[in-house]
Amino acid sequence: MRKIELIFGTVAAISIVYKFILGSELNPLFIMSITGLSVFYTYFSIAYFNNIHFIKILKKESYRGISTWRIFGTIGLGFGLGITTLGILWSLMYWPFNTFYPLRIPILFIIGLISIIKFSTTRSNDYKSIITRILIIGGLGIILWVTPQETLNELLGIEMNEMAEVKQKEIK
């Protein structure tokens, strides 16, 4: 499962850089990689972050040594990372109804705080990898949340038609 995350993440990172530099020729690849990463985090986080192999996901014995709070934490982490990647997709594609930001920031903040506390007491590599993912994906999501949409449009070369400009002025 580590390879799946690495492939989706690498393709998403390359397509984000390509989107900022050259435009929107790789939009389908960008959409598929970000969506795949979101689906992976949302549905397979419980197994991935608890080091359970894909073949053993449905076996009850795989979850015996794992505490209930850790299972809930990895489900929340997967949900937060999945929603964050969808928020990144919506921001960079300039799609309407981007309401992911108020939902994901508290989730990632709480899980990140718990992970920092757990890491300081146990020094486990599991918590270190969780903190790294929260910092990278959550950091990119926060940067895109704070950046005004007009600035993103200029950076991405998105031209607004007259109707969209009128609606933008009405909102302000």
RALIN-V410249 format. One record per backbone hydrogen bond with DSSP energy under -0.5 kcal/mol. NH is the residue of the N-H (numbers start at 0). CO is the residue of the C=O. If there is no record, write none. Layout:
BEGIN
nh->[NH/NH]
co->[CO/CO]
END
This chain:
BEGIN
nh->[4/5/6/7/8/9/10/11/12/13/14/15/16/17/18/19/20/21/22/22/26/29/30/31/32/33/34/35/36/37/38/39/40/41/42/43/44/47/48/50/51/55/56/58/61/62/63/65/70/71/72/73/74/75/76/77/78/79/80/81/82/83/84/85/86/87/88/89/90/91/92/93/94/98/103/104/106/107/108/109/110/111/112/113/114/115/116/117/118/119/120/121/122/127/128/129/130/131/132/133/134/135/136/137/137/138/138/139/140/141/142/143/144/145/146/151/152/153/154/155/156/157/158/164/165/166/167/168/169/170/171]
co->[0/1/2/3/4/5/6/7/8/9/10/11/12/13/14/15/16/17/17/18/23/25/26/27/28/29/30/31/32/33/34/35/36/37/38/39/40/43/44/47/46/52/53/55/58/59/60/62/66/67/68/69/70/71/72/73/74/75/76/77/78/79/80/81/82/83/84/85/86/87/88/89/89/96/99/100/102/103/104/105/106/107/108/109/110/111/112/113/114/115/116/117/118/123/124/125/126/127/128/129/130/131/132/132/133/133/134/135/136/137/138/139/140/141/142/147/148/149/150/151/152/152/156/160/161/162/163/164/165/166/167]
END
